[in-house]
Amino acid sequence: MTGLRAESTIVHCLYPGYHEVTENLAETDNYKNVVNMWINSPGHAANMEKDTPYVCVVVNGKYFAYEGWKP
């Protein structure tokens, strides 16, 4: 995904006080596709189904990020 970089070597939570953080990324020109893209991807859907009571979705142009946190 151009403009976004995934870190695969993180071994601890970057959010102090939270023991689980989930993240989904998407790239699309049509915002109406984002949720369906995530739902139709088993890994992304699993992230959204986790018990993370705090959620944030951010948009930057055609890039979308979903993060869920659990204290």
Sequence and secondary structure as in RCSB ss.txt:
>XXXX:A:sequence
MTGLRAESTIVHCLYPGYHEVTENLAETDNYKNVVNMWINSPGHAANMEKDTPYVCVVVNGKYFAYEGWKP
>XXXX:A:secstr
 TT    S   S SSTT SEEEEEEEE S GGGHHHHHHTSHHHHHHHHSS  EEEEEEETTEEEEEEEE 
